[in-house]
Amino acid sequence: MTAFRNFQRVHNNKIEVQLPQEFEDQEVEIIILPRDNLPNDLSYLEEEIQKGMSSPLSDKTHEEIFADLIKKYAH
C-alpha cells in the first residue's frame, strides 16, 4: 500500500489532488481533516514535495544520495 499526506488549500469548497505518475491503483480512500497549525508545520515544502512526487522514482540508496549531496555541496 502506498500512502500520501498532502496539505491543500481549499478554493470555492474544492481541492485538487494530483497523484504521482507511478500510482497504479484504480480506487482510493479519501479522508479530509481540518488542518492543525502545529509548530512543526512543513507546508512551506509543499512545492518541493510536489516536484518530488512528479519525478520518477530513484534506485539510489539513502547513502548514495547523501554521498552525492556531500560531493556537490561540501567544499
Secondary structure, 3 states (H helix, E strand, C coil): CCCCCCCCCCECCECCCCCCCCCCCCCCCCCCCCCCCCCCCCHHHHHHHHHHHHCCCCCCCHHHHHHHHHHHHCC
